[in-house]
């Protein structure tokens, strides 16, 4: 890796700050940390974030096609 030493230094600093705790992503039972509506909330927030951008892109592509083909 290009910045291997910097990466290792940052990981060691992070481990020192956390103390004996394991980061949430490294735990095996991450599923048990989610509450009942968390999965639905994450899906909805992803849709709210991605869908407007995709729609805007589609409108731009459709407008460009309209101006190149019709005009």
N, CA, C, O and CB atoms as a CASP TS submission, in Angstrom:
PFRMAT TS
TARGET T0000
AUTHOR 0000-0000-0000
METHOD Language model
MODEL 1
PARENT N/A
ATOM      1  N   UNK     1       0.850  -1.168   0.000  1.00  0.00           N
ATOM      2  CA  UNK     1       0.000   0.000   0.000  1.00  0.00           C
ATOM      3  C   UNK     1       0.899   1.236   0.000  1.00  0.00           C
ATOM      4  O   UNK     1       2.004   1.219   0.543  1.00  0.00           O
ATOM      5  CB  UNK     1      -0.969  -0.005   1.224  1.00  0.00           C
ATOM      6  N   UNK     2       0.412   2.285  -0.607  1.00  0.00           N
ATOM      7  CA  UNK     2       1.205   3.485  -0.786  1.00  0.00           C
ATOM      8  C   UNK     2       1.532   4.166   0.544  1.00  0.00           C
ATOM      9  O   UNK     2       2.680   4.545   0.774  1.00  0.00           O
ATOM     10  CB  UNK     2       0.479   4.447  -1.693  1.00  0.00           C
ATOM     11  N   UNK     3       0.555   4.323   1.408  1.00  0.00           N
ATOM     12  CA  UNK     3       0.755   5.012   2.678  1.00  0.00           C
ATOM     13  C   UNK     3       0.599   4.037   3.845  1.00  0.00           C
ATOM     14  O   UNK     3      -0.134   4.314   4.794  1.00  0.00           O
ATOM     15  CB  UNK     3      -0.238   6.181   2.820  1.00  0.00           C
ATOM     16  N   UNK     4       1.277   2.914   3.777  1.00  0.00           N
ATOM     17  CA  UNK     4       1.129   1.856   4.764  1.00  0.00           C
ATOM     18  C   UNK     4       1.481   2.322   6.174  1.00  0.00           C
ATOM     19  O   UNK     4       0.754   2.023   7.122  1.00  0.00           O
ATOM     20  CB  UNK     4       1.992   0.679   4.386  1.00  0.00           C
ATOM     21  N   UNK     5       2.597   3.056   6.324  1.00  0.00           N
ATOM     22  CA  UNK     5       3.000   3.496   7.658  1.00  0.00           C
ATOM     23  C   UNK     5       2.002   4.481   8.248  1.00  0.00           C
ATOM     24  O   UNK     5       1.692   4.407   9.437  1.00  0.00           O
ATOM     25  CB  UNK     5       4.383   4.128   7.608  1.00  0.00           C
ATOM     26  N   UNK     6       1.499   5.393   7.442  1.00  0.00           N
ATOM     27  CA  UNK     6       0.504   6.356   7.937  1.00  0.00           C
ATOM     28  C   UNK     6      -0.781   5.643   8.334  1.00  0.00           C
ATOM     29  O   UNK     6      -1.405   5.976   9.342  1.00  0.00           O
ATOM     30  CB  UNK     6       0.204   7.428   6.869  1.00  0.00           C
ATOM     31  N   UNK     7      -1.163   4.669   7.538  1.00  0.00           N
ATOM     32  CA  UNK     7      -2.359   3.902   7.840  1.00  0.00           C
ATOM     33  C   UNK     7      -2.197   3.162   9.159  1.00  0.00           C
ATOM     34  O   UNK     7      -3.095   3.197  10.001  1.00  0.00           O
ATOM     35  CB  UNK     7      -2.668   2.919   6.710  1.00  0.00           C
ATOM     36  N   UNK     8      -1.074   2.497   9.350  1.00  0.00           N
ATOM     37  CA  UNK     8      -0.827   1.759  10.588  1.00  0.00           C
ATOM     38  C   UNK     8      -0.791   2.691  11.788  1.00  0.00           C
ATOM     39  O   UNK     8      -1.318   2.358  12.850  1.00  0.00           O
ATOM     40  CB  UNK     8       0.483   0.982  10.493  1.00  0.00           C
ATOM     41  N   UNK     9      -0.172   3.861  11.628  1.00  0.00           N
ATOM     42  CA  UNK     9      -0.123   4.835  12.717  1.00  0.00           C
ATOM     43  C   UNK     9      -1.523   5.310  13.090  1.00  0.00           C
ATOM     44  O   UNK     9      -1.844   5.435  14.272  1.00  0.00           O
ATOM     45  CB  UNK     9       0.751   6.030  12.326  1.00  0.00           C
ATOM     46  N   UNK    10      -2.347   5.571  12.097  1.00  0.00           N
ATOM     47  CA  UNK    10      -3.714   6.023  12.349  1.00  0.00           C
ATOM     48  C   UNK    10      -4.531   4.917  13.022  1.00  0.00           C
ATOM     49  O   UNK    10      -5.306   5.196  13.937  1.00  0.00           O
ATOM     50  CB  UNK    10      -4.389   6.463  11.031  1.00  0.00           C
ATOM     51  N   UNK    11      -4.366   3.669  12.583  1.00  0.00           N
ATOM     52  CA  UNK    11      -5.089   2.555  13.205  1.00  0.00           C
ATOM     53  C   UNK    11      -4.662   2.355  14.654  1.00  0.00           C
ATOM     54  O   UNK    11      -5.493   2.088  15.522  1.00  0.00           O
ATOM     55  CB  UNK    11      -4.863   1.266  12.413  1.00  0.00           C
ATOM     56  N   UNK    12      -3.350   2.486  14.913  1.00  0.00           N
ATOM     57  CA  UNK    12      -2.875   2.339  16.294  1.00  0.00           C
ATOM     58  C   UNK    12      -3.409   3.452  17.178  1.00  0.00           C
ATOM     59  O   UNK    12      -3.774   3.200  18.327  1.00  0.00           O
ATOM     60  CB  UNK    12      -1.344   2.329  16.337  1.00  0.00           C
ATOM     61  N   UNK    13      -3.463   4.673  16.673  1.00  0.00           N
ATOM     62  CA  UNK    13      -4.010   5.794  17.439  1.00  0.00           C
ATOM     63  C   UNK    13      -5.490   5.566  17.720  1.00  0.00           C
ATOM     64  O   UNK    13      -5.973   5.848  18.816  1.00  0.00           O
ATOM     65  CB  UNK    13      -3.806   7.126  16.681  1.00  0.00           C
ATOM     66  N   UNK    14      -6.200   5.057  16.730  1.00  0.00           N
ATOM     67  CA  UNK    14      -7.620   4.767  16.913  1.00  0.00           C
ATOM     68  C   UNK    14      -7.819   3.685  17.972  1.00  0.00           C
ATOM     69  O   UNK    14      -8.728   3.789  18.795  1.00  0.00           O
ATOM     70  CB  UNK    14      -8.255   4.331  15.583  1.00  0.00           C
ATOM     71  N   UNK    15      -6.993   2.665  17.960  1.00  0.00           N
ATOM     72  CA  UNK    15      -7.096   1.606  18.952  1.00  0.00           C
ATOM     73  C   UNK    15      -6.799   2.135  20.349  1.00  0.00           C
ATOM     74  O   UNK    15      -7.437   1.713  21.314  1.00  0.00           O
ATOM     75  CB  UNK    15      -6.147   0.462  18.608  1.00  0.00           C
ATOM     76  N   UNK    16      -5.832   3.060  20.476  1.00  0.00           N
ATOM     77  CA  UNK    16      -5.525   3.650  21.775  1.00  0.00           C
ATOM     78  C   UNK    16      -6.703   4.473  22.295  1.00  0.00           C
ATOM     79  O   UNK    16      -7.016   4.432  23.484  1.00  0.00           O
ATOM     80  CB  UNK    16      -4.270   4.524  21.680  1.00  0.00           C
ATOM     81  N   UNK    17      -7.356   5.221  21.399  1.00  0.00           N
ATOM     82  CA  UNK    17      -8.486   6.043  21.823  1.00  0.00           C
ATOM     83  C   UNK    17      -9.666   5.189  22.264  1.00  0.00           C
ATOM     84  O   UNK    17     -10.378   5.547  23.202  1.00  0.00           O
ATOM     85  CB  UNK    17      -8.913   6.972  20.697  1.00  0.00           C
ATOM     86  N   UNK    18      -9.877   4.056  21.588  1.00  0.00           N
ATOM     87  CA  UNK    18     -10.995   3.194  21.934  1.00  0.00           C
ATOM     88  C   UNK    18     -10.740   2.397  23.209  1.00  0.00           C
ATOM     89  O   UNK    18     -11.685   1.947  23.858  1.00  0.00           O
ATOM     90  CB  UNK    18     -11.288   2.254  20.794  1.00  0.00           C
ATOM     91  N   UNK    19      -9.510   2.226  23.561  1.00  0.00           N
ATOM     92  CA  UNK    19      -9.191   1.430  24.734  1.00  0.00           C
ATOM     93  C   UNK    19      -9.423  -0.039  24.467  1.00  0.00           C
ATOM     94  O   UNK    19      -8.916  -0.578  23.483  1.00  0.00           O
ATOM     95  CB  UNK    19     -10.012   1.881  25.926  1.00  0.00           C
ATOM     96  N   UNK    20     -10.183  -0.697  25.327  1.00  0.00           N
ATOM     97  CA  UNK    20     -10.441  -2.116  25.173  1.00  0.00           C
ATOM     98  C   UNK    20     -11.670  -2.414  24.340  1.00  0.00           C
ATOM     99  O   UNK    20     -11.968  -3.581  24.085  1.00  0.00           O
ATOM    100  CB  UNK    20     -10.585  -2.747  26.508  1.00  0.00           C
ATOM    101  N   UNK    21     -12.387  -1.397  23.912  1.00  0.00           N
ATOM    102  CA  UNK    21     -13.608  -1.625  23.149  1.00  0.00           C
ATOM    103  C   UNK    21     -13.279  -2.022  21.714  1.00  0.00           C
ATOM    104  O   UNK    21     -12.281  -1.587  21.140  1.00  0.00           O
ATOM    105  CB  UNK    21     -14.492  -0.374  23.165  1.00  0.00           C
ATOM    106  N   UNK    22     -14.139  -2.852  21.159  1.00  0.00           N
ATOM    107  CA  UNK    22     -13.989  -3.216  19.751  1.00  0.00           C
ATOM    108  C   UNK    22     -14.872  -2.285  18.928  1.00  0.00           C
ATOM    109  O   UNK    22     -15.987  -1.975  19.346  1.00  0.00           O
ATOM    110  CB  UNK    22     -14.367  -4.722  19.502  1.00  0.00           C
ATOM    111  N   UNK    23     -14.399  -1.832  17.770  1.00  0.00           N
ATOM    112  CA  UNK    23     -15.260  -1.023  16.905  1.00  0.00           C
ATOM    113  C   UNK    23     -16.484  -1.821  16.467  1.00  0.00           C
ATOM    114  O   UNK    23     -16.420  -3.045  16.357  1.00  0.00           O
ATOM    115  CB  UNK    23     -14.480  -0.529  15.674  1.00  0.00           C
ATOM    116  N   UNK    24     -17.578  -1.145  16.219  1.00  0.00           N
ATOM    117  CA  UNK    24     -18.841  -1.815  15.899  1.00  0.00           C
ATOM    118  C   UNK    24     -18.734  -2.658  14.637  1.00  0.00           C
ATOM    119  O   UNK    24     -19.353  -3.718  14.551  1.00  0.00           O
ATOM    120  CB  UNK    24     -19.950  -0.791  15.737  1.00  0.00           C
ATOM    121  N   UNK    25     -17.960  -2.206  13.658  1.00  0.00           N
ATOM    122  CA  UNK    25     -17.880  -2.946  12.402  1.00  0.00           C
ATOM    123  C   UNK    25     -17.058  -4.218  12.514  1.00  0.00           C
ATOM    124  O   UNK    25     -17.160  -5.097  11.658  1.00  0.00           O
ATOM    125  CB  UNK    25     -17.300  -2.073  11.333  1.00  0.00           C
ATOM    126  N   UNK    26     -16.250  -4.328  13.551  1.00  0.00           N
ATOM    127  CA  UNK    26     -15.433  -5.527  13.713  1.00  0.00           C
ATOM    128  C   UNK    26     -16.113  -6.569  14.592  1.00  0.00           C
ATOM    129  O   UNK    26     -15.608  -7.684  14.727  1.00  0.00           O
ATOM    130  CB  UNK    26     -14.084  -5.163  14.301  1.00  0.00           C
ATOM    131  N   UNK    27     -17.249  -6.224  15.190  1.00  0.00           N
ATOM    132  CA  UNK    27     -17.947  -7.182  16.029  1.00  0.00           C
ATOM    133  C   UNK    27     -18.751  -8.142  15.163  1.00  0.00           C
ATOM    134  O   UNK    27     -19.257  -7.772  14.103  1.00  0.00           O
ATOM    135  CB  UNK    27     -18.862  -6.461  17.031  1.00  0.00           C
ATOM    136  N   UNK    28     -18.859  -9.369  15.628  1.00  0.00           N
ATOM    137  CA  UNK    28     -19.552 -10.389  14.857  1.00  0.00           C
ATOM    138  C   UNK    28     -21.061 -10.216  14.930  1.00  0.00           C
ATOM    139  O   UNK    28     -21.760 -10.517  13.963  1.00  0.00           O
ATOM    140  CB  UNK    28     -19.165 -11.768  15.345  1.00  0.00           C
ATOM    141  N   UNK    29     -21.572  -9.741  16.049  1.00  0.00           N
ATOM    142  CA  UNK    29     -23.016  -9.669  16.252  1.00  0.00           C
ATOM    143  C   UNK    29     -23.554  -8.251  16.005  1.00  0.00           C
ATOM    144  O   UNK    29     -24.258  -7.691  16.845  1.00  0.00           O
ATOM    145  CB  UNK    29     -23.368 -10.124  17.671  1.00  0.00           C
ATOM    146  N   UNK    30     -23.218  -7.694  14.867  1.00  0.00           N
ATOM    147  CA  UNK    30     -23.690  -6.352  14.513  1.00  0.00           C
ATOM    148  C   UNK    30     -25.201  -6.353  14.350  1.00  0.00           C
ATOM    149  O   UNK    30     -25.858  -5.350  14.626  1.00  0.00           O
ATOM    150  CB  UNK    30     -23.013  -5.856  13.219  1.00  0.00           C
ATOM    151  N   UNK    31     -25.755  -7.476  13.902  1.00  0.00           N
ATOM    152  CA  UNK    31     -27.202  -7.574  13.702  1.00  0.00           C
ATOM    153  C   UNK    31     -27.955  -7.343  15.015  1.00  0.00           C
ATOM    154  O   UNK    31     -29.050  -6.780  15.010  1.00  0.00           O
ATOM    155  CB  UNK    31     -27.570  -8.949  13.116  1.00  0.00           C
ATOM    156  N   UNK    32     -27.380  -7.768  16.124  1.00  0.00           N
ATOM    157  CA  UNK    32     -28.055  -7.601  17.405  1.00  0.00           C
ATOM    158  C   UNK    32     -28.029  -6.147  17.875  1.00  0.00           C
ATOM    159  O   UNK    32     -28.800  -5.781  18.762  1.00  0.00           O
ATOM    160  CB  UNK    32     -27.413  -8.495  18.452  1.00  0.00           C
ATOM    161  N   UNK    33     -27.180  -5.331  17.314  1.00  0.00           N
ATOM    162  CA  UNK    33     -27.102  -3.927  17.700  1.00  0.00           C
ATOM    163  C   UNK    33     -28.162  -3.081  17.004  1.00  0.00           C
ATOM    164  O   UNK    33     -28.449  -1.968  17.445  1.00  0.00           O
ATOM    165  CB  UNK    33     -25.727  -3.380  17.390  1.00  0.00           C
ATOM    166  N   UNK    34     -28.746  -3.593  15.925  1.00  0.00           N
ATOM    167  CA  UNK    34     -29.780  -2.861  15.207  1.00  0.00           C
ATOM    168  C   UNK    34     -31.112  -3.009  15.924  1.00  0.00           C
ATOM    169  O   UNK    34     -31.449  -4.078  16.434  1.00  0.00           O
ATOM    170  CB  UNK    34     -29.891  -3.354  13.755  1.00  0.00           C
ATOM    171  N   UNK    35     -31.859  -1.919  15.950  1.00  0.00           N
ATOM    172  CA  UNK    35     -33.183  -1.975  16.545  1.00  0.00           C
ATOM    173  C   UNK    35     -34.195  -2.376  15.482  1.00  0.00           C
ATOM    174  O   UNK    35     -33.831  -2.629  14.333  1.00  0.00           O
ATOM    175  CB  UNK    35     -33.561  -0.618  17.179  1.00  0.00           C
ATOM    176  N   UNK    36     -35.465  -2.435  15.868  1.00  0.00           N
ATOM    177  CA  UNK    36     -36.502  -2.978  15.004  1.00  0.00           C
ATOM    178  C   UNK    36     -36.636  -2.231  13.685  1.00  0.00           C
ATOM    179  O   UNK    36     -36.679  -2.875  12.637  1.00  0.00           O
ATOM    180  CB  UNK    36     -37.811  -2.960  15.719  1.00  0.00           C
ATOM    181  N   UNK    37     -36.703  -0.903  13.688  1.00  0.00           N
ATOM    182  CA  UNK    37     -36.943  -0.150  12.468  1.00  0.00           C
ATOM    183  C   UNK    37     -35.691   0.394  11.806  1.00  0.00           C
ATOM    184  O   UNK    37     -35.792   1.186  10.869  1.00  0.00           O
ATOM    185  CB  UNK    37     -37.852   0.966  12.758  1.00  0.00           C
ATOM    186  N   UNK    38     -34.517  -0.007  12.265  1.00  0.00           N
ATOM    187  CA  UNK    38     -33.277   0.552  11.734  1.00  0.00           C
ATOM    188  C   UNK    38     -33.034   0.178  10.278  1.00  0.00           C
ATOM    189  O   UNK    38     -32.559   1.007   9.501  1.00  0.00           O
ATOM    190  CB  UNK    38     -32.112   0.095  12.570  1.00  0.00           C
ATOM    191  N   UNK    39     -33.348  -1.045   9.898  1.00  0.00           N
ATOM    192  CA  UNK    39     -33.102  -1.480   8.520  1.00  0.00           C
ATOM    193  C   UNK    39     -33.970  -0.682   7.553  1.00  0.00           C
ATOM    194  O   UNK    39     -33.485  -0.213   6.524  1.00  0.00           O
ATOM    195  CB  UNK    39     -33.380  -2.994   8.367  1.00  0.00           C
ATOM    196  N   UNK    40     -35.237  -0.529   7.875  1.00  0.00           N
ATOM    197  CA  UNK    40     -36.135   0.255   7.031  1.00  0.00           C
ATOM    198  C   UNK    40     -35.678   1.708   6.966  1.00  0.00           C
ATOM    199  O   UNK    40     -35.721   2.327   5.903  1.00  0.00           O
ATOM    200  CB  UNK    40     -37.576   0.175   7.556  1.00  0.00           C
ATOM    201  N   UNK    41     -35.242   2.249   8.095  1.00  0.00           N
ATOM    202  CA  UNK    41     -34.779   3.635   8.118  1.00  0.00           C
ATOM    203  C   UNK    41     -33.534   3.816   7.250  1.00  0.00           C
ATOM    204  O   UNK    41     -33.401   4.835   6.572  1.00  0.00           O
ATOM    205  CB  UNK    41     -34.485   4.073   9.556  1.00  0.00           C
ATOM    206  N   UNK    42     -32.623   2.847   7.260  1.00  0.00           N
ATOM    207  CA  UNK    42     -31.428   2.951   6.431  1.00  0.00           C
ATOM    208  C   UNK    42     -31.773   2.844   4.951  1.00  0.00           C
ATOM    209  O   UNK    42     -31.186   3.544   4.126  1.00  0.00           O
ATOM    210  CB  UNK    42     -30.421   1.871   6.813  1.00  0.00           C
ATOM    211  N   UNK    43     -32.719   1.977   4.609  1.00  0.00           N
ATOM    212  CA  UNK    43     -33.126   1.845   3.208  1.00  0.00           C
ATOM    213  C   UNK    43     -33.794   3.131   2.731  1.00  0.00           C
ATOM    214  O   UNK    43     -33.494   3.619   1.641  1.00  0.00           O
ATOM    215  CB  UNK    43     -34.082   0.643   3.028  1.00  0.00           C
ATOM    216  N   UNK    44     -34.695   3.680   3.536  1.00  0.00           N
ATOM    217  CA  UNK    44     -35.377   4.919   3.153  1.00  0.00           C
ATOM    218  C   UNK    44     -34.409   6.086   3.028  1.00  0.00           C
ATOM    219  O   UNK    44     -34.527   6.890   2.104  1.00  0.00           O
ATOM    220  CB  UNK    44     -36.459   5.258   4.166  1.00  0.00           C
ATOM    221  N   UNK    45     -33.459   6.188   3.940  1.00  0.00           N
ATOM    222  CA  UNK    45     -32.496   7.288   3.855  1.00  0.00           C
ATOM    223  C   UNK    45     -31.602   7.141   2.627  1.00  0.00           C
ATOM    224  O   UNK    45     -31.221   8.140   2.017  1.00  0.00           O
ATOM    225  CB  UNK    45     -31.638   7.347   5.127  1.00  0.00           C
ATOM    226  N   UNK    46     -31.265   5.912   2.261  1.00  0.00           N
ATOM    227  CA  UNK    46     -30.479   5.705   1.041  1.00  0.00           C
ATOM    228  C   UNK    46     -31.283   6.105  -0.182  1.00  0.00           C
ATOM    229  O   UNK    46     -30.746   6.724  -1.101  1.00  0.00           O
ATOM    230  CB  UNK    46     -30.030   4.238   0.924  1.00  0.00           C
ATOM    231  N   UNK    47     -32.567   5.760  -0.206  1.00  0.00           N
ATOM    232  CA  UNK    47     -33.417   6.137  -1.331  1.00  0.00           C
ATOM    233  C   UNK    47     -33.583   7.650  -1.422  1.00  0.00           C
ATOM    234  O   UNK    47     -33.541   8.214  -2.516  1.00  0.00           O
ATOM    235  CB  UNK    47     -34.783   5.470  -1.207  1.00  0.00           C
ATOM    236  N   UNK    48     -33.770   8.306  -0.287  1.00  0.00           N
ATOM    237  CA  UNK    48     -33.924   9.763  -0.281  1.00  0.00           C
ATOM    238  C   UNK    48     -32.639  10.427  -0.760  1.00  0.00           C
ATOM    239  O   UNK    48     -32.686  11.505  -1.353  1.00  0.00           O
ATOM    240  CB  UNK    48     -34.298  10.270   1.133  1.00  0.00           C
ATOM    241  N   UNK    49     -31.515   9.812  -0.516  1.00  0.00           N
ATOM    242  CA  UNK    49     -30.238  10.378  -0.936  1.00  0.00           C
ATOM    243  C   UNK    49     -29.951  10.123  -2.413  1.00  0.00           C
ATOM    244  O   UNK    49     -29.472  11.017  -3.110  1.00  0.00           O
ATOM    245  CB  UNK    49     -29.119   9.808  -0.091  1.00  0.00           C
ATOM    246  N   UNK    50     -30.237   8.924  -2.895  1.00  0.00           N
ATOM    247  CA  UNK    50     -29.818   8.524  -4.238  1.00  0.00           C
ATOM    248  C   UNK    50     -30.837   8.886  -5.314  1.00  0.00           C
ATOM    249  O   UNK    50     -30.453   9.337  -6.393  1.00  0.00           O
ATOM    250  CB  UNK    50     -29.563   7.041  -4.269  1.00  0.00           C
ATOM    251  N   UNK    51     -32.109   8.700  -5.047  1.00  0.00           N
ATOM    252  CA  UNK    51     -33.139   8.868  -6.078  1.00  0.00           C
ATOM    253  C   UNK    51     -33.166  10.278  -6.671  1.00  0.00           C
ATOM    254  O   UNK    51     -33.246  10.393  -7.894  1.00  0.00           O
ATOM    255  CB  UNK    51     -34.499   8.541  -5.499  1.00  0.00           C
ATOM    256  N   UNK    52     -33.105  11.359  -5.885  1.00  0.00           N
ATOM    257  CA  UNK    52     -33.114  12.689  -6.519  1.00  0.00           C
ATOM    258  C   UNK    52     -31.924  12.922  -7.459  1.00  0.00           C
ATOM    259  O   UNK    52     -32.070  13.568  -8.497  1.00  0.00           O
ATOM    260  CB  UNK    52     -33.122  13.762  -5.448  1.00  0.00           C
ATOM    261  N   UNK    53     -30.781  12.413  -7.105  1.00  0.00           N
ATOM    262  CA  UNK    53     -29.599  12.571  -7.957  1.00  0.00           C
ATOM    263  C   UNK    53     -29.789  11.807  -9.263  1.00  0.00           C
ATOM    264  O   UNK    53     -29.465  12.321 -10.334  1.00  0.00           O
ATOM    265  CB  UNK    53     -28.326  12.080  -7.227  1.00  0.00           C
ATOM    266  N   UNK    54     -30.304  10.601  -9.183  1.00  0.00           N
ATOM    267  CA  UNK    54     -30.536   9.798 -10.380  1.00  0.00           C
ATOM    268  C   UNK    54     -31.605  10.449 -11.263  1.00  0.00           C
ATOM    269  O   UNK    54     -31.462  10.485 -12.485  1.00  0.00           O
ATOM    270  CB  UNK    54     -30.957   8.363  -9.994  1.00  0.00           C
ATOM    271  N   UNK    55     -32.664  10.958 -10.655  1.00  0.00           N
ATOM    272  CA  UNK    55     -33.704  11.627 -11.432  1.00  0.00           C
ATOM    273  C   UNK    55     -33.163  12.870 -12.135  1.00  0.00           C
ATOM    274  O   UNK    55     -33.486  13.118 -13.297  1.00  0.00           O
ATOM    275  CB  UNK    55     -34.877  12.006 -10.530  1.00  0.00           C
ATOM    276  N   UNK    56     -32.355  13.638 -11.445  1.00  0.00           N
ATOM    277  CA  UNK    56     -31.746  14.820 -12.049  1.00  0.00           C
ATOM    278  C   UNK    56     -30.868  14.425 -13.244  1.00  0.00           C
ATOM    279  O   UNK    56     -30.908  15.072 -14.291  1.00  0.00           O
ATOM    280  CB  UNK    56     -30.914  15.590 -11.002  1.00  0.00           C
ATOM    281  N   UNK    57     -30.089  13.374 -13.080  1.00  0.00           N
ATOM    282  CA  UNK    57     -29.246  12.895 -14.168  1.00  0.00           C
ATOM    283  C   UNK    57     -30.090  12.448 -15.362  1.00  0.00           C
ATOM    284  O   UNK    57     -29.757  12.749 -16.509  1.00  0.00           O
ATOM    285  CB  UNK    57     -28.362  11.743 -13.685  1.00  0.00           C
ATOM    286  N   UNK    58     -31.177  11.731 -15.093  1.00  0.00           N
ATOM    287  CA  UNK    58     -32.045  11.281 -16.181  1.00  0.00           C
ATOM    288  C   UNK    58     -32.706  12.460 -16.905  1.00  0.00           C
ATOM    289  O   UNK    58     -32.855  12.430 -18.127  1.00  0.00           O
ATOM    290  CB  UNK    58     -33.118  10.334 -15.639  1.00  0.00           C
ATOM    291  N   UNK    59     -33.097  13.486 -16.165  1.00  0.00           N
ATOM    292  CA  UNK    59     -33.692  14.668 -16.783  1.00  0.00           C
ATOM    293  C   UNK    59     -32.673  15.370 -17.674  1.00  0.00           C
ATOM    294  O   UNK    59     -33.014  15.822 -18.767  1.00  0.00           O
ATOM    295  CB  UNK    59     -34.219  15.635 -15.707  1.00  0.00           C
ATOM    296  N   UNK    60     -31.433  15.464 -17.219  1.00  0.00           N
ATOM    297  CA  UNK    60     -30.384  16.103 -18.022  1.00  0.00           C
ATOM    298  C   UNK    60     -30.123  15.301 -19.297  1.00  0.00           C
ATOM    299  O   UNK    60     -29.986  15.881 -20.374  1.00  0.00           O
ATOM    300  CB  UNK    60     -29.078  16.242 -17.202  1.00  0.00           C
ATOM    301  N   UNK    61     -30.054  13.984 -19.184  1.00  0.00           N
ATOM    302  CA  UNK    61     -29.823  13.143 -20.356  1.00  0.00           C
ATOM    303  C   UNK    61     -30.998  13.241 -21.322  1.00  0.00           C
ATOM    304  O   UNK    61     -30.795  13.312 -22.534  1.00  0.00           O
ATOM    305  CB  UNK    61     -29.596  11.681 -19.937  1.00  0.00           C
ATOM    306  N   UNK    62     -32.223  13.244 -20.804  1.00  0.00           N
ATOM    307  CA  UNK    62     -33.400  13.345 -21.667  1.00  0.00           C
ATOM    308  C   UNK    62     -33.451  14.706 -22.352  1.00  0.00           C
ATOM    309  O   UNK    62     -33.802  14.790 -23.529  1.00  0.00           O
ATOM    310  CB  UNK    62     -34.687  13.111 -20.857  1.00  0.00           C
ATOM    311  N   UNK    63     -33.107  15.769 -21.635  1.00  0.00           N
ATOM    312  CA  UNK    63     -33.102  17.107 -22.236  1.00  0.00           C
ATOM    313  C   UNK    63     -32.028  17.208 -23.317  1.00  0.00           C
ATOM    314  O   UNK    63     -32.261  17.815 -24.363  1.00  0.00           O
ATOM    315  CB  UNK    63     -32.873  18.183 -21.156  1.00  0.00           C
ATOM    316  N   UNK    64     -30.874  16.630 -23.079  1.00  0.00           N
ATOM    317  CA  UNK    64     -29.810  16.651 -24.080  1.00  0.00           C
ATOM    318  C   UNK    64     -30.242  15.870 -25.319  1.00  0.00           C
ATOM    319  O   UNK    64     -30.002  16.308 -26.444  1.00  0.00           O
ATOM    320  CB  UNK    64     -28.501  16.066 -23.501  1.00  0.00           C
ATOM    321  N   UNK    65     -30.869  14.731 -25.118  1.00  0.00           N
ATOM    322  CA  UNK    65     -31.368  13.951 -26.253  1.00  0.00           C
ATOM    323  C   UNK    65     -32.439  14.691 -27.019  1.00  0.00           C
ATOM    324  O   UNK    65     -32.477  14.646 -28.248  1.00  0.00           O
ATOM    325  CB  UNK    65     -31.910  12.621 -25.781  1.00  0.00           C
ATOM    326  N   UNK    66     -33.305  15.367 -26.302  1.00  0.00           N
ATOM    327  CA  UNK    66     -34.355  16.148 -26.956  1.00  0.00           C
ATOM    328  C   UNK    66     -33.752  17.243 -27.833  1.00  0.00           C
ATOM    329  O   UNK    66     -34.146  17.408 -28.988  1.00  0.00           O
ATOM    330  CB  UNK    66     -35.294  16.766 -25.908  1.00  0.00           C
ATOM    331  N   UNK    67     -32.790  17.994 -27.277  1.00  0.00           N
ATOM    332  CA  UNK    67     -32.215  19.094 -28.038  1.00  0.00           C
ATOM    333  C   UNK    67     -31.371  18.619 -29.206  1.00  0.00           C
ATOM    334  O   UNK    67     -31.295  19.312 -30.221  1.00  0.00           O
ATOM    335  CB  UNK    67     -31.386  19.960 -27.137  1.00  0.00           C
ATOM    336  N   UNK    68     -30.733  17.460 -29.100  1.00  0.00           N
ATOM    337  CA  UNK    68     -29.934  16.966 -30.216  1.00  0.00           C
ATOM    338  C   UNK    68     -30.781  16.326 -31.313  1.00  0.00           C
ATOM    339  O   UNK    68     -30.444  16.436 -32.492  1.00  0.00           O
ATOM    340  CB  UNK    68     -28.920  15.970 -29.716  1.00  0.00           C
ATOM    341  N   UNK    69     -31.870  15.662 -30.946  1.00  0.00           N
ATOM    342  CA  UNK    69     -32.663  14.952 -31.936  1.00  0.00           C
ATOM    343  C   UNK    69     -33.807  15.782 -32.510  1.00  0.00           C
ATOM    344  O   UNK    69     -34.067  15.700 -33.711  1.00  0.00           O
ATOM    345  CB  UNK    69     -33.211  13.705 -31.331  1.00  0.00           C
ATOM    346  N   UNK    70     -34.482  16.556 -31.717  1.00  0.00           N
ATOM    347  CA  UNK    70     -35.650  17.279 -32.167  1.00  0.00           C
ATOM    348  C   UNK    70     -35.280  18.625 -32.792  1.00  0.00           C
ATOM    349  O   UNK    70     -35.853  19.003 -33.814  1.00  0.00           O
ATOM    350  CB  UNK    70     -36.602  17.484 -31.012  1.00  0.00           C
ATOM    351  N   UNK    71     -34.388  19.309 -32.230  1.00  0.00           N
ATOM    352  CA  UNK    71     -34.034  20.653 -32.720  1.00  0.00           C
ATOM    353  C   UNK    71     -33.064  20.544 -33.830  1.00  0.00           C
ATOM    354  O   UNK    71     -32.640  21.560 -34.381  1.00  0.00           O
ATOM    355  CB  UNK    71     -33.457  21.523 -31.617  1.00  0.00           C
TER
END
